[in-house]
Amino acid sequence: MVRVFFSVGDASGDLYAASLARALRRRCPDWQLEGIGGIEMLRAGVQVWRYTPAFSAFGMWSSVQAAIRFWLVTAWFVQKKLLSSPPHLFIPIDLGAFNRRLLLPLAERGVRIFYFVPPSLWGVPSERLRKYAHKNIVFAPIYEWQREKWVQAGAQVCEFGHPLADILLPYREVTVSEARAKLRLPSSFPLVALFPGSRLTTVKENLPLLLQAAQQIRIRFPKVHFAIGIPAGWEEAWVPPMLRRFCGNLPTSVHFGCSRWLLKACDLALLVGGTITLEAACLGTPSVMVFWMGALNRLQVHWLRLRGVQVLSLGPFALPNRLLGEMVMPELVGWQATPQRIADLTTELLQNGEARERMRQRLLQVWEKLGPTGTADRIAEFLRQWMGGGNP
């Protein structure tokens, strides 16, 4: 029996780990699957030691706050247990600040390591990563910029495609009417979906901004309905306080764990940057990407600007725009993201069906960038052969 340990930190990683876990179950039913992660892994039959998506954060200061809680509650326990009783196969997914600390100690103990979705590590020289060029470590990037980083470092790199291709395939042909009926949403009114993020800190920073913009949008479209998409596994008690404070009399509904149905149901989506932008593109949802930062993160941006780093000029930030090489999905980031500008852009798109259709058709081209379906099955077969003694 092969003991497998997944190490996951955010909602997208949880989704990818669950997809791979199901593929492993089909091929290697006697393998023992454990890990840290979220609700999707649990549903896929993984024994989850600790729930981690709540510790995920974006930006240095938000990450510092989350990291303190993560290390106190989870990291020390997991690290100690893994090093004292190593698994046969370690599958980290992103979560670089924690997972990179375990790579060499586990590899030196003979553990096979398959790093799925390795961190991009912007600004880190490749020379500093050469130590990870170990015979027991294979990196499996899903984006070109990840592949380039680890190839330059001399690491073992294998590419299998993007796991979203399989995850999204069942939703590609869902119609608007089917999606609205599924979610019990009004069929005759314009529908704007709000996706404030998967991280608690990000939602706290961005949901108020989206709701303030929604208030202005409703003045221009009195019959518009707003549907808020929240990831599965969230504590429902976290959301009402924010709604009571910023929602007012807005016609809203909240949907947990239904992001892909909601993307198919809406006329337009307001998205906080992340994997959700890629999902929206592949499902043909006209969207605007928004990203605002907390006060401490804004101070960090000012500090970097004084050091000559213009953070807001490092875009595009939305994954579809990076993959397409042009600004197809509008982005409002940092100080550009005001309720007024969000409302103006949303109103313009709601009024212009032709512009939405042009955006939809261009975004759908992102699907071809993901590669063929079957990613999880290809990885599972690779791991089965590798753990049986084959070469990577």
N, C-alpha and C positions, 0 to 999 in steps of 0.2 A: 504494500500500500504506500502510495506517495502522499506525503503531507504537504499541502499547498497553503501559503499564507499571502493574502492580498493586503496591501497597505494603501488606503485611499483616504483622501481628505475632503473632497468637495462633491457636489451633486453630480456633475458630469462624470467624474471618475467613478462614482458609485454606479452610474448607469453602464459605463463601459465594463466595469468589473462584473456586474451581473450578467451582461451579455456573454462574456468569456466563461463565466462560471457555468452557465447553462450548456455551452458548447462542450466544456470539459465533462460535465455530467453525462452527456450523451456518449462520449467516446471512452471515458475512463470512470465508470460509475463507482469503482471502489476507492477512488482517490478521496482523501479527507480535505475539505475546503474550509479554511478559517480566515479570519482577517479583521481589520478595523475598517469601518465604512458606514453605509447607511441602509435605508429601508429597501432599496432595490436589491442589494446583495442578500439581505435577509430573505426576501421573496424568492431569490434564486437558489436558496438552500445553503448559503454560506453561514457558518457559525460565526456570528459577529461578536467580537470581544468588547469593543467599545464603539459608540456612535460618534462619528467625527465631523459630518458636514456642518454642525453648529460652530465648530472652531475655525472654519474657513473664513478668510478675510482678503481684502484687496488694499494695497497701499501699505507703506512702511508702518505707520502708526497704528492703523487698524490691525495689521498683522502682529505687531508687538503685543497688543492687548489680547488678541486671540491666542498667540503663542504661549503667553503666560498660563492661561487656562488650560491649553492643550498639554503643556508639559507637566503641569501639576496633576491633571486628572488622568491623562492617557499615556503620554510619551515615555516617561520613566518606567512605567509598568510594562509597556509593550517591549521597549528596548531590552530591558533586563530579562524578560521571559524569552524573547527570541534568541538572545545571545547564549542563554543558559540551556535552552532546548531548541536548537535551530530546526526549521522545517527543511524538507528536501528541495522545495521550490519556493522562491520568494518572488512575488509579482507586485512591485510597487507601481502605482499609477499617479503620475504627477507628484504633488506634495514634496517638492524637492528639498525644502529646508529640513525635513525630518528623514526622508527616505535616503538621501545621499549619505547620511551619517552611518547607515547600516550596510551600504553596498560592500565596502572592502572588508569589514569585520566578518560578515556572513560569507562572502566569497572565499576568504582565507580559511574558513571552516568547511569548505567543500560544498556550500549551498549553491545551487544553480539559480541565477537571478535573471528574470526577464522583465526589463524596465519598459513597461508599456506607457506611451505618452510621456517621454522624459521631458524635463523642464527645458525651455529654450535658453535660459540663462543669458539674457541680453547683457552685453557689456563685459562678460567674463571671458578672458582670453582662452583660446583652445588649449594652450600649453598647461594651464592650471587644471585641465580636465583629463590629461593624459594618464593620470594614475588610475582612472577607471577603465583603461584598456586591459581588462583582465579576462582570462580564458573562460571564467565562469559567469561573465556578465554579458548579456545581449541587450542592446537598446532597440526598441521598436517605435520609431517616431511616426506621427500621423500627419505632420506638416513638413514642407520642404525646409523651412528655416531650422527646425529641430534636427532633421537629418544632416544638414550641412554642418551644424555645430559639432555633432558627435562623430561624424566622419573626419572632420579636421582634427579632432582629438585622438584619432587612431583607434577608436572603440569598435567593437563588433556591432554592426548595424544591420538589421533585417527589416524590410518593409512588407506590410500585409494589407494596407488599405486603412480606411477610416471606419470605425465601428458604427458610426451614425447611419451609414448606408443601409445596414440591416435593420437598425432600430426604426428608421423613418419609412422604410419601404411600405409597410402596411397602411400608412396614412396618406400616401401620395395620391391615391384616387378617391379619397373621401371628399364628398361635396360639401358646400357651405350649408345646405339645408340639412344634410345628415348630421353634421357637426353641431349645428344649433339645436337640433332635436335631441341629440345625445346629452347636451349640457342644459337643456331646457331654457334656452335663451330666446329672446324675441326675434321673430323671423322678418319683421317688416321695418325695423329701425336700424339706422347705422350703428355698427358695433365697433368700438375701439378697445383693444385688449391692452392691458398694462402688465408688463412683466418687470417687477422691481428688482429682480436678482434672486440668487439662490442662497446667498450668505446673509446672515442676520444683520451684520453691520452694514452691508450694502443696501439692504431693504430699508433700514432705519434712515439711511442718508438719502435714498432716492425715491421711496414711495411718497413722502410728503411733496416732493417736487412734481412728481407725475400727477398727483391729485390736485395740486394747485393749477397745473396746466389744464387738467380736465375741467376745472371750474370755469376757466375762460373758454374752452372749447364748447361747453354746453350753452354758453350765452349765444354763440353763433349757430349751434345745432341743438335746439331745445329738446329734440326727440332722441338724441344720441344715448346709447347705453354703454357703460364701461364695465368690463369684466377683468378682474384681477387674477393673474395666474401665479400660484404659489407652489413650490415643489412638494412632492410627496414626502411624508415624514416630518413635516413641520408641526410644531405644537400650535394648535389652532388658537390657543390663548394669546399668542404673540401678536396676532393681527388686529383684533378689535380695538385695542387702545389707540393704534395709529389711525384707524378709520374714524373713530369718534373725534379725534382731534382735527383731522384734515379733510374728511369726506363731506361733511355738511349734508346737504340734501341731494347729493349726486345719486343718480340711479346706477347702482353698482351691484355686482355679485362677485363672490370670491370662490375660486375653484382650486382645489388642492390636487396636485398630481395629474392634471389634465392638460398640460401645456400644448401637446401636439393637436389635440382636439380643438383647443381654443385658437391655436394659430390657423387652423382650417376654417374656423367659424367666423373670424373677424374680418372687417373691411380693411382695417389698418392696425398695426401693432406698434406700441411704444416700448422699446426694449432697453434694459440696462445691459451694457456690453458683457459678452461671454458666449458660451456655446449656444445659447438660445438664439443668437443672431444667425448662426449657421443653420439651425433647425428651421428658422423662419424662411431663409433663402431657399433651402431645399424643398420646402413645402409651398413655395410661391406666395408668401405673405408679404405684401408691401409694408415696409417698416421704417421706423426712425430709431436710430440708436442714440440713447441718452446716457451720459455718465457724469454724475456729480460726486464730489468727494467731501468727506468730513473736514472740519476746521483744521485738525492737525495735519491731515494729508495735504490740504491746500498750503499750509506753511512749508511743508516739505517741497512742494512744487516751486514756491518762491525761493527757497534755499538753493535748489538745483539751478534755478534761473540765474541766481547770482554767481554760480560756479560755471556758467556758460552752457548749461544743458536746458534747451527749450523743450520741455516734456511734451507740451501740447502740439509740437511740430513733428513728433515722432510717429504720427499716424500713417496710414489709417489704422483705427483701433478695432473696427468691426471686422470679424473674421471673413465674411464674404468679400469685403472690399480688398482685403489683403490677397485673397485667393484669386480674385478677378483682376487685380492690378489697377483698379479704378474706383472712383467714389460712386457706387451705384446706390447703396443704402446711406441716406443722409446721416451725418454724425453731429451731435451736439455734445461736446465734452468740456468739462471744467467750467470756466466762466461763460462759455457760449451757451450753456444749458440753463436758460432762464425760463420760467413759466410762460412768459410772453413769446419767446422765440419758438418754444415747443408748440404752443397753441397756434401760432401763425403758420408754421410748417404743416402741422396736422390738418388745419383747416383748409389750406391750399390743396393738399392731397385728397381730402375728402370731397372737395368740390370738383376735382379733376379726375374723372374715371380713366381717361386715356393715359394720364401720367402714371396712375397706379398700375395700369395694365402693362405699360412699357417697363416699369420697375419690376413687376412680377416676372415677365418673360426674361429679363436680364438676370434676375436673381436665380431663376431656375437653372441657369447654366452652371451654378456652383455644384449641382449634383454630379456633374461629370468630373469635377475635381476630387471627389471623395474616393474614386476608384470603384472597382466591382464589388458587388455584395459578397457575403461569405467570409468577411474578415475574421469573425470570432471562430468559425470552423477551421479556417486556415491556421490560425494561431494554435488552436487546440491540438490539431494534428502535428504541428511542429513541436509543441511541448511534449506530446506523447512520445514522439520519436526521440527527442532530445533526452528525456528522462529515462528512455530505454537504452541509452548509451550512444545514440547517434551524435554526429557533430552538428553544431549550429550553422 
